[in-house]
Amino acid sequence: MTTVEEIELAAAQLAPADFDRLASWVNEHQHQLWKQQLESDAKMGRLDFLFNEAANERQAGQLRNWPAEQE
């Protein structure tokens, strides 16, 4: 049995309040990992194409608000 399988089995036995606490921790931890990856990608220039695309759209008058305004 792997560690992940052991964790899954243990999580399935938690009381609802404890499971909610665990789920909140996992969600926050995942968010922090995603944030670190995004920051790393930005520093390495991996997102530059998005900035260039937005600059080109702005220059062409095609840049739209996001989220789109409600009509």
C-alpha atoms as a printed R data frame, in Angstrom:
   type eleno elety resid chain resno       x      y       z
1  ATOM     1    CA   MET     A     1   0.000  0.000   0.000
2  ATOM     2    CA   THR     A     2   1.347  3.421  -0.922
3  ATOM     3    CA   THR     A     3   1.423  6.434   1.341
4  ATOM     4    CA   VAL     A     4  -1.297  8.083  -0.737
5  ATOM     5    CA   GLU     A     5  -3.532  5.034  -0.340
6  ATOM     6    CA   GLU     A     6  -2.928  5.095   3.411
7  ATOM     7    CA   ILE     A     7  -3.859  8.773   3.534
8  ATOM     8    CA   GLU     A     8  -6.995  8.117   1.490
9  ATOM     9    CA   LEU     A     9  -8.074  5.354   3.852
10 ATOM    10    CA   ALA     A    10  -7.412  7.520   6.896
11 ATOM    11    CA   ALA     A    11  -9.251 10.481   5.359
12 ATOM    12    CA   ALA     A    12 -12.289  8.304   4.645
13 ATOM    13    CA   GLN     A    13 -12.528  7.553   8.372
14 ATOM    14    CA   LEU     A    14 -12.416 11.168   9.544
15 ATOM    15    CA   ALA     A    15 -15.343 12.876  11.196
16 ATOM    16    CA   PRO     A    16 -16.964 15.449   8.872
17 ATOM    17    CA   ALA     A    17 -15.449 18.420  10.716
18 ATOM    18    CA   ASP     A    18 -11.975 16.897  10.580
19 ATOM    19    CA   PHE     A    19 -12.402 16.038   6.909
20 ATOM    20    CA   ASP     A    20 -13.409 19.641   6.197
21 ATOM    21    CA   ARG     A    21 -10.293 20.817   8.040
22 ATOM    22    CA   LEU     A    22  -8.122 18.456   5.972
23 ATOM    23    CA   ALA     A    23  -9.804 19.523   2.731
24 ATOM    24    CA   SER     A    24  -9.194 23.184   3.577
25 ATOM    25    CA   TRP     A    25  -5.526 22.463   4.255
26 ATOM    26    CA   VAL     A    26  -5.119 20.543   0.981
27 ATOM    27    CA   ASN     A    27  -6.858 23.339  -0.930
28 ATOM    28    CA   GLU     A    28  -4.638 26.028   0.620
29 ATOM    29    CA   HIS     A    29  -1.496 23.961   0.064
30 ATOM    30    CA   GLN     A    30  -2.434 23.388  -3.587
31 ATOM    31    CA   HIS     A    31  -3.066 27.119  -4.011
32 ATOM    32    CA   GLN     A    32   0.376 27.946  -2.606
33 ATOM    33    CA   LEU     A    33   2.056 25.438  -4.942
34 ATOM    34    CA   TRP     A    34   0.178 26.908  -7.924
35 ATOM    35    CA   LYS     A    35   1.134 30.442  -6.875
36 ATOM    36    CA   GLN     A    36   4.808 29.467  -6.585
37 ATOM    37    CA   GLN     A    37   4.709 27.847 -10.037
38 ATOM    38    CA   LEU     A    38   3.040 30.916 -11.559
39 ATOM    39    CA   GLU     A    39   5.644 33.220 -10.005
40 ATOM    40    CA   SER     A    40   8.456 30.977 -11.239
41 ATOM    41    CA   ASP     A    41   7.004 30.862 -14.741
42 ATOM    42    CA   ALA     A    42   6.652 34.648 -14.791
43 ATOM    43    CA   LYS     A    43  10.258 35.164 -13.657
44 ATOM    44    CA   MET     A    44  11.523 32.780 -16.349
45 ATOM    45    CA   GLY     A    45   9.579 34.595 -19.072
46 ATOM    46    CA   ARG     A    46   7.190 31.733 -19.759
47 ATOM    47    CA   LEU     A    47   4.213 34.113 -19.566
48 ATOM    48    CA   ASP     A    48   5.678 36.858 -21.726
49 ATOM    49    CA   PHE     A    49   3.584 35.717 -24.679
50 ATOM    50    CA   LEU     A    50   0.465 36.710 -22.732
51 ATOM    51    CA   PHE     A    51   1.772 40.220 -22.096
52 ATOM    52    CA   ASN     A    52   2.794 40.538 -25.742
53 ATOM    53    CA   GLU     A    53  -0.617 39.355 -26.907
54 ATOM    54    CA   ALA     A    54  -2.356 41.895 -24.663
55 ATOM    55    CA   ALA     A    55  -0.066 44.700 -25.870
56 ATOM    56    CA   ASN     A    56  -0.799 43.793 -29.497
57 ATOM    57    CA   GLU     A    57  -4.537 43.719 -28.861
58 ATOM    58    CA   ARG     A    58  -4.361 47.063 -27.030
59 ATOM    59    CA   GLN     A    59  -2.460 48.600 -29.932
60 ATOM    60    CA   ALA     A    60  -5.044 47.248 -32.409
61 ATOM    61    CA   GLY     A    61  -7.931 48.511 -30.255
62 ATOM    62    CA   GLN     A    62  -9.118 44.956 -29.619
63 ATOM    63    CA   LEU     A    63  -8.357 44.636 -25.914
64 ATOM    64    CA   ARG     A    64 -11.499 43.740 -23.962
65 ATOM    65    CA   ASN     A    65 -12.302 44.043 -20.274
66 ATOM    66    CA   TRP     A    66 -12.250 40.852 -18.272
67 ATOM    67    CA   PRO     A    67 -14.524 39.702 -16.982
68 ATOM    68    CA   ALA     A    68 -16.771 40.956 -19.738
69 ATOM    69    CA   GLU     A    69 -19.126 43.683 -18.625
70 ATOM    70    CA   GLN     A    70 -22.742 42.649 -18.103
71 ATOM    71    CA   GLU     A    71 -25.070 43.875 -20.822
